[in-house]
Amino acid sequence: MAAAEGEQGKTVVVVGVDDSEHSNYALEWTMQHLASGMAGSGGAELVIVHAKPSPSSVVGFGAGPGTSPASLN
């Protein structure tokens, strides 16, 4: 999570999420604290960046980290 001053003094908060429980918790925590006034009276802008695994990392066909070409034969 990162926060910065945007235009007109508005706080910009960026949260990166994926499909993990940790990132879901981080997003919930951020939203609760923004709603309770963490960003101050100037308001806040929330930017959510969703990270998705690439198709090649999902479909491994038996290959993965530590797999040598010889072990695939």
C-alpha positions in Angstrom: 0.0 0.0 0.0 1.3 3.5 -0.8 -0.2 6.9 -0.1 0.7 10.2 -1.8 -0.6 13.7 -2.2 -2.6 14.0 -5.4 -4.0 17.1 -7.0 -5.8 19.6 -4.7 -4.3 18.0 -1.6 -6.3 14.8 -1.9 -4.6 11.7 -0.6 -4.2 8.9 -3.2 -3.9 5.4 -1.7 -2.8 2.5 -4.0 -3.4 -1.1 -2.9 -2.1 -4.0 -4.9 -4.3 -7.2 -4.7 -4.2 -10.7 -6.0 -6.2 -13.7 -5.1 -4.5 -14.2 -1.7 -6.2 -13.8 1.7 -3.4 -11.3 2.7 -4.2 -8.9 -0.1 -7.9 -9.1 0.6 -7.2 -8.2 4.3 -5.0 -5.3 3.2 -7.8 -4.0 1.0 -10.4 -4.3 3.8 -8.1 -2.6 6.3 -7.4 0.3 3.9 -11.1 0.8 3.2 -12.0 0.8 6.9 -9.3 3.3 7.7 -10.2 5.6 4.8 -13.8 5.5 5.8 -12.9 6.4 9.4 -11.0 9.5 8.4 -7.4 8.3 8.1 -7.0 10.4 4.9 -7.9 13.7 6.7 -10.5 16.2 5.7 -9.3 16.6 2.1 -10.8 13.3 1.0 -9.0 10.3 -0.5 -8.8 8.5 -3.8 -8.4 4.7 -3.7 -6.6 3.0 -6.6 -6.8 -0.8 -6.6 -4.2 -2.7 -8.8 -5.2 -6.3 -9.4 -2.3 -8.7 -10.2 -3.3 -11.8 -12.2 -1.0 -14.7 -12.8 0.0 -15.2 -16.4 -1.5 -18.2 -18.3 1.9 -19.8 -18.6 2.4 -19.9 -14.8 -1.1 -21.5 -14.3 -0.7 -24.2 -16.9 2.6 -26.0 -16.0 2.3 -29.4 -17.8 4.6 -30.8 -15.1 7.2 -28.1 -15.6 7.9 -25.7 -12.8 10.7 -24.2 -10.7 13.5 -26.7 -10.3 12.4 -28.9 -13.2 15.1 -29.7 -15.7 14.4 -30.5 -19.4 15.9 -34.0 -18.8 13.4 -34.8 -16.1 10.5 -34.0 -18.5 11.4 -36.9 -20.9 
